[in-house]
């Protein structure tokens, strides 16, 4: 059993890596279709996990393989609902709502189903973490529009699916090592590759080149195989965030990097789950937009709003409180 502080640190670092993967995926999706980015990221992540598996070890059991495949399905459901949320909007409301639900769902599972008990400091830390999630995920400058019931339901569903990914991984046996993650990523690769192949077949029947399915169509947003998406820097047409020109070859490499970084985040998440409490790990993992925001500020010189800086500061406070708790 890991020290709770180490588990909290791993979860927080994993959240930052998730955000970094989302950033790379979001930039790649400016040149490649979202589903293509997800498929490529899934494949590169699968290769990275397959290389690491012999080093880490893991017992292959039918139960853990099934949990892993189920986690992959939860991730795909989350991706689909996140895309739908972006199309409906407003992102300034649906983005933080998705992140909060992704934290609350496994938190409730851990506290009510698994019977986790936390100290008063940890409970306070959970509250601070939820506030931080809202502030970090808030997208300033967007016109405030009342979200539709459909948009709210999809945001809640996306958050619940991300939470389901965490809950399912928490059910796996400790001696399974990276086996559940390999199965999860393999599920993502199979499904997304089938979708890309299907799109290519439809394009050919319409007299278009199969390669035409590789270019973006509609909402452009990167997503990681675990269900996160670059909600902070997605583009929906007129509100697109200006991005420097990027050749398609660079976009392919960014998608590959996205998958490897996301796989590393998944490994840290799995270790944190097996050494700590689901409620605490889920709260810290929901802070993943922080990694996206920081990279966007450093690489793309995007301005970080004051409210988001406050959220980042509260995220650090929450991490310390949860580690001490």
VEXDREN-2710 file (C-alpha; in Angstrom, 1 decimal):
% VEXDREN-2710
k/r/px/py/pz
1/UNK/0.0/0.0/0.0
2/UNK/1.4/3.3/-1.1
3/UNK/1.7/6.2/1.3
4/UNK/-1.4/8.4/0.8
5/UNK/0.8/11.4/0.1
6/UNK/2.7/9.5/-2.7
7/UNK/-0.6/8.3/-4.1
8/UNK/-2.0/11.9/-4.2
9/UNK/1.2/13.2/-5.8
10/UNK/1.0/10.5/-8.5
11/UNK/-2.7/11.3/-9.2
12/UNK/-1.9/15.0/-9.5
13/UNK/1.1/14.4/-11.8
14/UNK/-1.1/12.0/-13.8
15/UNK/-3.8/14.7/-14.2
16/UNK/-1.2/17.1/-15.5
17/UNK/0.0/14.5/-18.0
18/UNK/-3.7/13.9/-19.1
19/UNK/-3.9/17.7/-19.7
20/UNK/-0.6/17.6/-21.7
21/UNK/-1.9/14.7/-23.8
22/UNK/-5.1/16.6/-24.5
23/UNK/-3.1/19.6/-25.6
24/UNK/-1.1/17.5/-28.1
25/UNK/-4.3/15.9/-29.3
26/UNK/-6.1/19.2/-29.7
27/UNK/-3.3/20.7/-31.8
28/UNK/-3.1/17.5/-33.9
29/UNK/-6.8/17.7/-34.5
30/UNK/-6.4/21.0/-36.3
31/UNK/-4.9/19.1/-39.2
32/UNK/-6.3/15.6/-38.7
33/UNK/-9.8/14.4/-38.1
34/UNK/-10.7/13.9/-34.4
35/UNK/-11.4/10.2/-34.7
36/UNK/-8.1/9.7/-36.6
37/UNK/-6.2/11.5/-33.8
38/UNK/-7.9/9.2/-31.3
39/UNK/-7.1/6.1/-33.3
40/UNK/-3.4/7.0/-33.8
41/UNK/-3.1/8.0/-30.1
42/UNK/-4.6/4.8/-29.1
43/UNK/-2.2/2.8/-31.2
44/UNK/0.9/4.6/-30.0
45/UNK/-0.3/4.3/-26.4
46/UNK/-0.9/0.6/-26.9
47/UNK/2.6/0.0/-28.3
48/UNK/4.1/2.0/-25.3
49/UNK/2.1/-0.1/-22.8
50/UNK/3.0/-3.4/-24.6
51/UNK/6.7/-2.5/-24.3
52/UNK/6.3/-1.6/-20.6
53/UNK/4.2/-4.7/-19.8
54/UNK/7.1/-7.2/-19.7
55/UNK/9.1/-4.8/-17.4
56/UNK/6.2/-4.2/-15.0
57/UNK/4.7/-7.7/-15.2
58/UNK/1.1/-8.6/-14.8
59/UNK/-1.2/-11.7/-14.5
60/UNK/-3.6/-12.2/-17.3
61/UNK/-7.0/-13.2/-15.9
62/UNK/-10.3/-13.2/-17.7
63/UNK/-11.8/-10.8/-15.1
64/UNK/-9.1/-8.2/-15.4
65/UNK/-9.1/-8.4/-19.2
66/UNK/-12.9/-7.8/-19.1
67/UNK/-12.5/-4.9/-16.7
68/UNK/-9.9/-3.4/-19.0
69/UNK/-12.1/-3.8/-22.1
70/UNK/-15.0/-2.2/-20.3
71/UNK/-12.8/0.7/-19.3
72/UNK/-12.0/1.2/-22.9
73/UNK/-15.7/1.3/-23.8
74/UNK/-16.4/3.9/-21.1
75/UNK/-13.6/6.0/-22.6
76/UNK/-15.1/5.8/-26.1
77/UNK/-18.5/6.7/-24.8
78/UNK/-17.0/9.7/-23.0
79/UNK/-15.3/10.9/-26.2
80/UNK/-18.5/10.7/-28.2
81/UNK/-20.5/12.6/-25.6
82/UNK/-17.7/15.2/-25.2
83/UNK/-17.8/15.9/-28.9
84/UNK/-21.5/16.3/-28.8
85/UNK/-21.2/18.7/-25.9
86/UNK/-18.8/20.9/-27.9
87/UNK/-21.2/21.0/-30.8
88/UNK/-24.1/22.1/-28.5
89/UNK/-22.3/24.4/-26.1
90/UNK/-21.8/26.6/-24.3
91/UNK/-18.4/25.3/-23.4
92/UNK/-18.0/27.7/-20.5
93/UNK/-20.7/25.8/-18.6
94/UNK/-20.5/22.3/-20.1
95/UNK/-16.7/22.0/-19.8
96/UNK/-16.5/22.4/-16.0
97/UNK/-19.7/20.5/-15.5
98/UNK/-18.2/17.5/-17.3
99/UNK/-15.0/17.7/-15.2
100/UNK/-17.0/18.0/-11.9
101/UNK/-19.2/15.0/-12.7
102/UNK/-16.1/13.0/-13.7
103/UNK/-14.9/13.6/-10.1
104/UNK/-18.1/13.3/-8.2
105/UNK/-19.2/10.0/-9.7
106/UNK/-16.2/8.0/-8.5
107/UNK/-16.0/10.0/-5.3
108/UNK/-19.5/8.9/-4.4
109/UNK/-18.7/5.3/-5.4
110/UNK/-15.6/5.3/-3.2
111/UNK/-17.4/6.8/-0.2
112/UNK/-20.8/5.1/-0.4
113/UNK/-20.1/1.8/-2.2
114/UNK/-16.5/1.0/-1.2
115/UNK/-16.9/2.4/2.3
116/UNK/-13.9/4.7/2.2
117/UNK/-13.3/6.8/5.3
118/UNK/-11.5/10.1/5.1
119/UNK/-10.2/12.6/7.6
120/UNK/-11.9/16.0/8.1
121/UNK/-8.9/17.6/6.2
122/UNK/-9.4/15.2/3.3
123/UNK/-13.1/16.0/3.1
124/UNK/-12.3/19.7/3.0
125/UNK/-9.7/19.0/0.4
126/UNK/-12.4/17.3/-1.8
127/UNK/-14.5/20.4/-1.6
128/UNK/-11.6/22.7/-2.5
129/UNK/-10.7/20.3/-5.4
130/UNK/-14.2/20.6/-6.8
131/UNK/-14.1/24.3/-6.7
132/UNK/-10.7/24.2/-8.4
133/UNK/-12.1/22.0/-11.1
134/UNK/-14.8/24.5/-11.9
135/UNK/-12.4/27.5/-12.0
136/UNK/-9.7/25.7/-14.0
137/UNK/-12.2/24.3/-16.5
138/UNK/-14.1/27.6/-17.0
139/UNK/-13.6/29.2/-20.4
140/UNK/-13.7/33.0/-20.1
141/UNK/-14.7/35.2/-22.9
142/UNK/-17.4/33.0/-24.3
143/UNK/-20.9/34.5/-24.5
144/UNK/-23.0/33.2/-21.6
145/UNK/-25.9/31.2/-23.0
146/UNK/-28.3/29.0/-21.1
147/UNK/-27.4/25.4/-21.9
148/UNK/-30.1/23.2/-23.3
149/UNK/-31.3/20.1/-21.5
150/UNK/-29.7/18.0/-24.1
151/UNK/-26.4/19.7/-23.7
152/UNK/-26.6/19.3/-19.9
153/UNK/-27.5/15.6/-20.2
154/UNK/-24.6/14.9/-22.5
155/UNK/-22.2/16.8/-20.3
156/UNK/-23.4/14.7/-17.3
157/UNK/-23.1/11.5/-19.3
158/UNK/-19.6/12.4/-20.5
159/UNK/-18.5/13.1/-16.9
160/UNK/-20.2/9.9/-15.7
161/UNK/-18.4/7.9/-18.4
162/UNK/-15.0/9.3/-17.4
163/UNK/-15.9/8.5/-13.8
164/UNK/-16.9/5.0/-14.9
165/UNK/-13.4/4.6/-16.5
166/UNK/-11.9/5.3/-13.0
167/UNK/-14.3/3.1/-11.2
168/UNK/-13.7/0.2/-13.5
169/UNK/-9.9/0.4/-13.3
170/UNK/-10.2/0.5/-9.5
171/UNK/-11.9/-3.0/-9.7
172/UNK/-8.8/-4.6/-11.2
173/UNK/-6.5/-6.8/-9.1
174/UNK/-3.2/-5.5/-8.0
175/UNK/-1.2/-8.4/-9.5
176/UNK/-2.7/-7.7/-13.0
177/UNK/-0.1/-5.0/-13.5
178/UNK/-0.7/-3.2/-16.8
179/UNK/-2.9/-5.8/-18.3
180/UNK/-6.2/-3.8/-17.8
181/UNK/-4.6/-0.8/-19.5
182/UNK/-3.4/-2.9/-22.4
183/UNK/-6.9/-4.3/-22.9
184/UNK/-8.5/-0.8/-22.5
185/UNK/-6.2/0.6/-25.2
186/UNK/-6.7/-2.4/-27.5
187/UNK/-10.4/-1.9/-27.3
188/UNK/-10.0/1.8/-28.2
189/UNK/-7.7/0.9/-31.2
190/UNK/-10.1/-1.8/-32.5
191/UNK/-13.2/0.4/-32.3
192/UNK/-11.7/3.6/-33.6
193/UNK/-9.9/1.8/-36.4
194/UNK/-13.1/0.2/-37.5
195/UNK/-14.8/3.6/-37.5
196/UNK/-12.0/5.2/-39.6
197/UNK/-12.1/2.2/-42.0
198/UNK/-15.9/2.6/-42.3
199/UNK/-15.6/6.3/-43.0
200/UNK/-13.0/5.5/-45.7
201/UNK/-15.3/3.0/-47.3
202/UNK/-18.2/5.5/-47.4
203/UNK/-15.9/8.1/-48.9
204/UNK/-14.8/5.7/-51.7
205/UNK/-18.4/4.8/-52.5
206/UNK/-19.1/8.5/-52.9
207/UNK/-16.2/8.8/-55.4
208/UNK/-13.8/10.5/-52.9
209/UNK/-10.3/9.4/-52.0
210/UNK/-10.1/7.2/-48.9
211/UNK/-7.5/9.7/-47.5
212/UNK/-10.2/12.4/-47.4
213/UNK/-11.4/11.0/-44.1
214/UNK/-8.2/12.1/-42.5
215/UNK/-8.9/15.8/-42.6
216/UNK/-11.0/17.5/-40.0
217/UNK/-14.8/17.7/-40.5
218/UNK/-16.9/19.8/-38.2
219/UNK/-15.9/20.4/-34.6
220/UNK/-12.1/20.1/-34.3
221/UNK/-11.0/18.7/-30.9
222/UNK/-8.4/16.3/-29.7
223/UNK/-9.3/13.5/-27.4
224/UNK/-7.4/10.9/-25.4
225/UNK/-8.3/7.2/-25.4
226/UNK/-9.3/7.5/-21.8
227/UNK/-12.1/9.9/-22.6
228/UNK/-10.7/13.3/-21.9
229/UNK/-10.8/16.0/-24.5
230/UNK/-9.2/19.3/-25.2
231/UNK/-12.3/21.3/-24.2
232/UNK/-10.3/24.4/-23.4
233/UNK/-8.9/24.8/-26.9
234/UNK/-11.5/23.2/-29.1
235/UNK/-12.7/25.1/-32.1
236/UNK/-16.3/25.3/-33.3
237/UNK/-15.9/27.6/-36.3
238/UNK/-15.9/31.3/-35.7
239/UNK/-14.7/31.0/-32.2
240/UNK/-11.6/29.0/-33.1
241/UNK/-8.5/29.8/-31.2
242/UNK/-5.8/31.0/-33.6
243/UNK/-3.1/28.3/-34.0
244/UNK/0.2/28.5/-35.9
245/UNK/0.3/26.6/-39.2
246/UNK/1.3/23.0/-38.7
247/UNK/2.1/20.5/-41.5
248/UNK/0.2/17.3/-41.6
249/UNK/3.3/15.3/-40.8
250/UNK/3.7/17.2/-37.5
251/UNK/0.1/16.5/-36.7
252/UNK/0.8/12.8/-37.0
253/UNK/3.7/13.1/-34.6
254/UNK/1.6/15.1/-32.2
255/UNK/-1.1/12.4/-32.2
256/UNK/1.6/9.8/-31.5
257/UNK/3.0/11.8/-28.6
258/UNK/-0.5/12.3/-27.3
259/UNK/-1.0/8.6/-27.0
260/UNK/2.3/7.9/-25.3
261/UNK/1.8/10.7/-22.8
262/UNK/-1.8/9.6/-22.1
263/UNK/-0.6/6.0/-21.6
264/UNK/1.9/7.3/-19.0
265/UNK/-0.9/9.2/-17.3
266/UNK/-3.0/6.0/-17.2
267/UNK/-0.1/4.1/-15.6
268/UNK/0.2/6.8/-12.8
269/UNK/-3.5/6.8/-12.4
270/UNK/-3.6/3.0/-12.0
271/UNK/-0.7/3.0/-9.5
272/UNK/-2.4/5.8/-7.5
273/UNK/-5.7/3.9/-7.5
274/UNK/-4.1/0.8/-6.2
275/UNK/-2.3/2.7/-3.4
276/UNK/-4.8/5.3/-2.5
277/UNK/-8.5/6.0/-2.2
278/UNK/-10.7/6.2/-5.3
279/UNK/-12.5/9.4/-4.0
280/UNK/-9.2/11.3/-3.6
281/UNK/-7.6/10.0/-6.8
282/UNK/-10.7/10.9/-8.8
283/UNK/-10.9/14.4/-7.4
284/UNK/-7.2/15.1/-8.3
285/UNK/-7.5/13.5/-11.8
286/UNK/-10.4/15.8/-12.6
287/UNK/-7.9/18.7/-12.5
288/UNK/-6.5/17.5/-15.9
289/UNK/-7.4/20.8/-17.7
290/UNK/-4.6/22.4/-15.7
291/UNK/-2.0/20.7/-17.8
292/UNK/-3.7/21.8/-21.0
293/UNK/-3.9/25.4/-19.9
294/UNK/-0.3/25.6/-18.8
295/UNK/1.0/24.1/-22.0
296/UNK/-1.2/26.4/-24.1
297/UNK/0.2/29.4/-22.1
298/UNK/3.8/28.2/-22.6
299/UNK/3.8/26.9/-26.2
300/UNK/1.0/29.0/-27.8
301/UNK/1.4/32.1/-25.6
302/UNK/-2.3/31.9/-24.8
303/UNK/-3.4/34.2/-21.9
304/UNK/-4.5/32.4/-18.7
305/UNK/-7.4/34.2/-17.2
306/UNK/-7.2/35.3/-13.5
307/UNK/-10.0/32.9/-12.6
308/UNK/-8.1/30.0/-14.0
309/UNK/-4.9/31.1/-12.1
310/UNK/-7.0/31.0/-9.0
311/UNK/-8.2/27.5/-9.9
312/UNK/-4.6/26.4/-10.4
313/UNK/-3.7/27.7/-7.0
314/UNK/-6.6/26.0/-5.3
315/UNK/-5.7/22.8/-7.1
316/UNK/-2.3/22.9/-5.4
317/UNK/-4.0/23.6/-2.1
318/UNK/-6.4/20.7/-2.6
319/UNK/-3.6/18.4/-3.5
320/UNK/-1.8/19.2/-0.3
321/UNK/-4.9/18.8/1.8
322/UNK/-5.8/15.4/0.2
323/UNK/-2.2/14.2/0.6
324/UNK/-2.2/15.1/4.3
325/UNK/-5.7/13.6/4.7
END
